[in-house]
Amino acid sequence: MAKAGSILHCKFRTNRHGGGSHGANCDPQTIMMKSFKKTFAKTLTSVTAAAALVFYASGACAEESLRVGVEASFAPFEFIDEKTGDLNGFDIELIKAIGKAEGYSVELRSMQFDGLIPAILTGQLDAAISAFTITDERKKKVDFSEPYYKSGLGIMIRTADKDTIKGAEDLKGKTLCAKIGTSGAAYAEKVEGAKVVQFNTTPETYMELRNGSCVAVINDRPVNAYYIATAAPGDLVSLPDYITAEDYGIVMPKGSEKMNKIISEGLAKIKADGTFQAISEKYFGKQ
């Protein structure tokens, strides 16, 4: 609304014939329209400025997201919490901490292990973390972060068989279980005369072992140990020696400078501030 009196303000002027006249600029309708346009313009300017401010603020505060693939059946590295239904584990907390250190939120996408690298190659994922062993074969397709965990393959057997199976040499000609696409499966395939049965998830391999369908599971030794301690005390046993030494790394698209920078700098930060050590001790104790 125009200010009181503004629409009445006009000058009396003399027309060319000498007569008095208000002129066109003092016509009430014209004055009202000019006042409305002026008020509307001010209001529009204010609204536009406010909207621009909100847009800028929301854009500036928006947190970018990293799409990270996991395979959630490899406790204690990644698993689904039975009480909450949430993804949990060492790898899960690690990648979230890296994202936070670099100012990114992490969008976790659960899928089969053998589908993670293909999802990286097709651009569906920015990274994958799922206790990936760094191998020369995999490095032909993707990049890896620096190693974040030193592991190795181990042999799990039934306690009843511990007197007959004491090491890798005793696996020749036997039926072995392993998870599809893992270094454990690759190792089992090289055992002389062995029949290798592969499954989509690690728990399936353990179930087959307990049922007597195979004589041993070839898998990452820390994962075997965690399963024995939490799910099968007394029934299964992990042979004491590592049969290989392996490093785990975070998988990224090959040649991606952005992702390499985010992961490497984020990992360095959480190692420096003690976050990495705290996560490690939570799942593996002091080492």
C-alpha positions, 0 to 999 in steps of 0.5 A: 500500500502507498503511503498516505498522501502520496497519491494526492501529491501533484503540482498545479500547472498552467496550460498553454492557453493560460488556464489552470490544469492539473495535467495528466500526471495528476489524474487519480488513476495514473497516480494510483497506478504509479504508486502500485508499480513502485510498491510492487517493484520494491516488494519484488526486489525484497522477495528476490533478494531473500530467495537468492539468499536462501538458495545461496545458503542452502547451496553453501551448506549442502554436503556432498555425498559419496556412494560407497558399495559394501557387502554386508556379510563379512563380520567384523568388517561389515555386517548388519546389526541384528538389533537395529538393522543398520550396517555396522563394522570396522569398514563401515565406521572407517569409510564414514570417518574418512568422509567426515574428515573430508566434508562428505556424507557417505551413502552406503549401498549394499550388494553382492561382493562380486558386483562391487567392482563392476559397479565401480566400472560402470559409474554406479559407485564412487568407492567400495570397501569390503575387506578387498585384498589388493591384488595385481589382477584387480589393479588392472581394473581399479585403483586402491587406497594405501593398505588400511589393514594387514590380513591373510588367509586362514583355514577353518575346519570342524573341531572333530577334524583337527587331528587329520587336517593340520595345514594346507597340505592336508586339503589336497583332494578335499571339498573346500568352501569359499565365497565367490570372487574372493582371494580365498576362492582363488587360493582354493582353486589352486589346491591340488585335486580339490573340489571348490564350492563357492557361495555368495556370502561368507555365512553360507560357507560356514553353514556348509562346513558345519553341515559337513558339506565341505571339510574346510573354509578358506577365508580371511583369518580375522573373519574366521576368528570372529565367527568362531568367537561369536557364533560357533565356539567349540564347533569350529576351529581356525588353524593357527597359521596364515597361509597367505599375507594380504593387505586390504585397500579401498577400491576406487575408479581407475585414474580418479584423481578426485577420489584418490585425493579424498580417500588418501587425505581422509585416511591420513587425517583420521590416522593422525587424530587417533580416530583410526586407532579408536575404531580398530581397537573397538573391533580388534582390541589393542594390537 
